[in-house]
Structure formats: C-alpha cells, structure tokens
Amino acid sequence: MAILVRNNPLALVDPMGLCHMGADNVAYDDELGDCGGGSVTVVAQAPPDVMPIVVSLPSLLSDTQQPAPTAPPPAVTEAGVGVTRPTKNGTAPQTCASNKGGAIWTGTVTFPLTELGAFFGSLIGPAGTLPGALVGSMFGFGGTASFVPSTRSVYVGLTIQAGLAINGGSGGSINVVNVPAGQNPNSIANGPGYSVTYQPRPFAGSTVTKSPGSGGPVVGPSAGSKVSVSGSASYNICLWNCGCGG
C-alpha cells in the first residue's frame, strides 16, 4: 500500500512529509505544523572539545622550534663501591667490590730453558755449550692462572722465572696472597705483575706480588717445588667474569 503525500523537497512543499490528502482532495496535517509549505531550519552545533594531537617533525621545524634535547642517562661509576653486573654467561648477578680487598689464588708451572742456554753457549764455541746449558736452566718459561673468589674471576697468562740455583727455572707452585681493603684484587691479578718467592721447603714458603698501578705489594703463603729463591714476571688476561676493575 502506498501513501501519497505532498512532499516536494525541491519546492519546499511539505518538506517534512507531515501532510496527507483527504478524500475531499484537501491537505490535512498529520501533526502540528505548517502543511502548506515552509522551511526547515537546521541548527549546527560545534562538536565537543577534543584534545589536539601535535606531531613534531624535526626536519620541518625551524631552528627555534626544534625540540629540546633529552639528557643522557647517568653513568655508573665504580669508585670504591659495589656495582652489580651480569656474569659473562648471563645466568646470575655478579657483585664487583672494587676496593674491598680479598684474596688471589695463583698457580704457576715453568720449564727450564736449558736447551736455549746451550744453544747460545755454543755460539761462543764447543766449550761454551755446557756453561750455557747450566745458565739456561736457571731460567724458565711457563704459564700461570689466578682466581679471585670475591668476584669469581679467572685470569690466565704467561710467565718467565729466574731461580738462584741450577735448574732454578723449573718447578710449580700454588700461592694465595691477601689483598688489604683499599686495593682491588682484580686489578692486581690482571695485566703485568712481578713476584718473588721464598720456598725453603715444599710446604713452607711465601710470595710477594706487585702489580704496577695497583697499590703496594701483597704477601701470602706458598707451596710447591721451586728453588729456595726465585723471581718471576708475568702478564695475565681475564678469562671469566671480567669487568670488575681488572
């Protein structure tokens, strides 16, 4: 069923469609209002306030409109305080106590340079081979390894030894030096170092160790097969749990 109305929006005749034609061909209002025509007023309301979103593109801004630079994060220093770092394998935190002292365990093995001494002696003549071999045996070359329990750090390196006796360049030893508070054991164990060992008996000896730039010398007991008096120079690098000032 279709209902015919007088609506003609173009002519503004019954724009709201509220009129209908009666049986007497007269227009009647369906609701209150003008049925013969008129106009419709549309009132536009502003939308509610919306917080503007501003996107700044540095390349499109002038020099005076550039955003202020952000300050870098503060650096972490190790001036005598404990700093927590991840371990090398990333499984557990590691506490680096820079200058709280501790202990350094060190093992050293050297072999005499007898053949090298004999070679240099032979350059003088056949009579110099034996004296050269004896002098060469007083020097030795080998390896060293150190462990710092406070940070579980491991260091390895090479060493040259000299002993005041025939075959003084050979032997092995284990020593532990005590590092006083105010010195960093990792700094002593890492890099160049020098030591003097007094070993009158296999299990009754002592070692003095000095590392340049790491404070005074440190002392501790020693055990091994070295001759009574020997000195050594070594250079170590960090192998495990590094970064604690070593």
Phi, psi and omega per residue, in radians:
M1 nan 2.351 3.141
A2 -1.950 2.476 3.095
I3 -1.962 2.167 -3.119
L4 -1.635 2.247 3.103
V5 -2.183 3.033 -3.073
R6 -1.591 0.222 -3.019
N7 -1.092 2.217 3.013
N8 -2.538 1.569 -3.058
P9 -1.070 -0.490 -3.116
L10 -1.214 -0.594 3.137
A11 -1.696 0.093 -3.112
L12 0.973 0.613 3.037
V13 -1.736 2.085 -3.091
D14 0.811 1.024 -3.078
P15 -1.132 -0.426 -3.101
M16 -1.630 -0.070 3.132
G17 1.156 0.670 -3.083
L18 -1.741 0.027 -3.110
C19 -1.908 2.676 3.000
H20 -2.449 2.725 -3.112
M21 -1.586 2.245 3.112
G22 -1.430 3.111 -3.141
A23 -1.124 -0.432 3.135
D24 -1.568 0.275 3.116
N25 1.070 0.626 3.099
V26 -2.076 2.434 -3.131
A27 -1.389 2.320 3.113
Y28 -2.133 2.578 3.128
D29 -1.393 2.359 2.981
D30 -1.393 -0.599 3.107
E31 -2.374 3.038 3.122
L32 -1.127 2.396 3.125
G33 2.584 3.051 -3.116
D34 -1.391 2.090 -3.126
C35 -1.662 -0.242 -3.059
G36 -1.601 0.073 -3.106
G37 2.355 -2.943 3.131
G38 2.347 -2.860 -3.103
S39 -2.327 2.792 3.121
V40 -1.998 2.228 3.130
T41 -1.778 2.159 3.115
V42 -1.849 2.093 -3.134
V43 -1.731 2.041 3.138
A44 -1.592 2.224 3.106
Q45 -1.857 2.443 3.111
A46 -1.178 2.481 3.115
P47 -1.162 2.785 3.110
P48 -1.081 2.686 -3.138
D49 -1.046 2.336 3.131
V50 -2.131 2.311 3.115
M51 -1.092 2.095 -3.118
P52 -1.213 2.597 3.076
I53 -1.919 2.055 -3.080
V54 -1.891 2.199 3.090
V55 -1.947 2.093 -3.129
S56 -1.726 2.183 3.077
L57 -1.834 1.991 -3.089
P58 -0.956 -0.621 -3.073
S59 -1.233 -0.302 -3.098
L60 -1.809 -0.012 -3.098
L61 -1.664 2.670 3.058
S62 -1.363 3.056 -3.111
D63 -1.092 -0.575 -3.116
T64 -1.457 -0.139 -3.114
Q65 -1.873 0.087 -3.133
Q66 -1.147 2.432 3.113
P67 -1.122 2.581 -3.139
A68 -1.153 2.380 3.128
P69 -1.170 2.541 3.111
T70 -1.527 2.524 -3.128
A71 -1.313 2.458 3.109
P72 -1.183 2.727 3.109
P73 -1.131 2.617 -3.138
P74 -1.120 2.490 3.136
A75 -1.389 2.615 3.114
V76 -1.700 2.145 -3.137
T77 -1.880 2.897 -3.110
E78 -2.196 0.773 -3.109
A79 -1.401 1.281 3.040
G80 1.357 0.272 3.135
V81 -2.110 2.809 -3.140
G82 -1.384 2.273 3.138
V83 -2.184 2.229 -3.121
T84 -1.497 2.223 3.124
R85 -2.246 2.697 3.018
P86 -1.276 2.630 3.073
T87 -1.262 2.969 -3.082
K88 -1.098 -0.625 3.136
N89 -1.543 -0.033 3.033
G90 1.239 0.406 -3.060
T91 -1.804 -0.342 -3.081
A92 -2.699 2.618 3.115
P93 -1.223 2.655 -3.122
Q94 -2.189 2.256 -3.136
T95 -1.720 2.125 3.141
C96 -1.743 1.841 3.067
A97 -1.684 1.717 -2.941
S98 -1.073 -0.946 -2.972
N99 -2.145 0.627 -3.132
K100 -1.736 0.160 3.106
G101 1.301 -2.856 -3.113
G102 2.473 -2.617 -3.119
A103 -2.326 2.734 3.059
I104 -2.293 2.066 3.051
W105 -1.659 2.281 -3.076
T106 -2.368 2.348 3.034
G107 -2.083 2.385 -3.078
T108 -2.367 2.406 3.048
V109 -2.317 2.249 3.120
T110 -2.296 2.729 -3.141
F111 -2.188 2.438 -3.050
P112 -1.190 2.634 3.124
L113 -1.730 0.851 -3.079
T114 -1.100 -0.833 -3.114
E115 -1.109 -0.665 3.141
L116 -1.162 -0.671 3.092
G117 -1.153 -0.685 3.106
A118 -1.108 -0.649 3.129
F119 -1.099 -0.837 -3.135
F120 -1.167 -0.590 3.090
G121 -1.149 -0.614 -3.137
S122 -1.205 -0.328 3.104
L123 -1.182 -0.438 3.083
I124 -1.349 -0.651 -3.125
G125 2.739 2.987 -3.139
P126 -0.992 -0.556 -3.122
A127 -1.234 -0.280 -3.115
G128 -1.583 -0.078 -3.085
T129 -1.152 -0.852 -3.103
L130 -1.165 -0.857 3.083
P131 -1.018 -0.636 3.124
G132 -1.143 -0.673 3.124
A133 -1.149 -0.697 3.135
L134 -1.141 -0.746 3.098
V135 -1.164 -0.705 3.123
G136 -1.091 -0.555 -3.138
S137 -1.212 -0.286 3.109
M138 -1.394 -0.130 3.103
F139 -2.050 2.575 -3.127
G140 -2.487 2.797 -3.141
F141 -2.351 2.412 -3.123
G142 -2.957 -2.691 -3.074
G143 -2.207 2.820 -3.141
T144 -2.467 2.653 3.094
A145 -2.487 2.432 -3.107
S146 -2.272 2.646 -3.140
F147 -2.353 2.264 3.100
V148 -1.865 1.828 -3.057
P149 -1.098 -0.576 -3.054
S150 -1.105 -0.519 3.125
T151 -2.120 0.052 -3.129
R152 0.961 0.695 -3.137
S153 -1.679 2.502 -3.109
V154 -2.111 2.356 3.120
Y155 -2.235 2.503 3.084
V156 -2.323 2.709 3.138
G157 -3.008 -2.999 3.141
L158 -1.968 2.657 -3.097
T159 -2.476 2.614 3.014
I160 -2.085 2.309 -3.062
Q161 -2.147 2.591 3.053
A162 -2.338 2.251 3.136
G163 -2.095 2.503 -3.113
L164 -1.487 1.026 3.104
A165 -2.994 2.799 3.040
I166 -1.084 2.346 -3.090
N167 1.151 0.438 -3.141
G168 -1.292 -0.153 3.124
G169 -1.473 -0.074 -3.107
S170 -1.825 2.920 3.050
G171 2.178 3.004 3.111
G172 -2.415 2.729 -3.127
S173 -2.696 2.742 3.001
I174 -2.252 2.239 3.128
N175 -2.405 2.759 3.062
V176 -2.344 2.081 3.141
V177 -1.802 2.551 3.141
N178 -1.743 2.132 -3.120
V179 -1.707 2.105 -3.120
P180 -1.262 2.820 3.062
A181 -1.046 2.471 -3.067
G182 1.780 -0.186 3.071
Q183 -2.119 2.661 -3.097
N184 -1.760 1.967 -3.129
P185 -1.089 -0.555 3.123
N186 -1.188 -0.610 3.092
S187 -1.166 -0.582 3.113
I188 -1.279 -0.694 -3.085
A189 -1.286 -0.406 -3.064
N190 -1.705 2.548 3.074
G191 1.409 -2.732 -3.093
P192 -1.280 2.594 3.103
G193 -2.742 2.699 -3.127
Y194 -2.312 2.530 -3.124
S195 -2.563 2.672 3.050
V196 -2.205 2.267 -3.090
T197 -2.080 2.305 3.026
Y198 -1.947 1.962 -3.009
Q199 -2.241 1.321 3.132
P200 -1.209 -0.511 3.102
R201 -2.374 2.734 -3.065
P202 -0.973 -0.649 -3.077
F203 -1.984 0.345 3.120
A204 -2.417 1.509 3.131
G205 -2.577 3.089 3.121
S206 -2.590 2.707 -3.107
T207 -2.305 2.419 3.024
V208 -2.013 2.208 -3.084
T209 -2.127 2.421 3.107
K210 -2.364 2.270 3.069
S211 -2.079 2.215 -3.094
P212 -1.022 2.335 3.089
G213 1.369 0.169 -3.086
S214 -2.089 0.432 3.139
G215 1.607 -2.879 -3.095
G216 -1.294 3.020 3.109
P217 -1.187 2.680 3.113
V218 -2.088 2.620 -2.998
V219 -2.235 2.594 3.073
G220 -2.930 2.948 -3.130
P221 -1.258 2.762 -3.103
S222 -2.485 2.583 3.059
A223 -2.445 2.480 3.123
G224 2.824 -2.882 -3.041
S225 -1.948 0.365 3.114
K226 -1.274 2.863 3.066
V227 -1.218 3.056 -3.011
S228 -1.006 -0.796 -3.123
V229 -2.270 2.230 3.122
S230 -2.621 2.704 3.073
G231 -2.270 2.700 -3.097
S232 -2.576 2.712 3.023
A233 -2.242 2.348 -3.072
S234 -2.439 2.865 3.041
Y235 -2.399 2.144 -3.051
N236 -2.050 2.660 3.016
I237 -2.207 2.701 -3.126
C238 -1.374 2.369 -3.126
L239 -1.957 -0.504 -3.045
W240 -2.597 2.432 -3.119
N241 0.948 1.076 -3.122
C242 -1.559 3.082 3.071
G243 1.564 0.339 3.127
C244 -1.872 0.626 3.125
G245 1.536 0.106 -3.133
G246 -1.466 nan nan
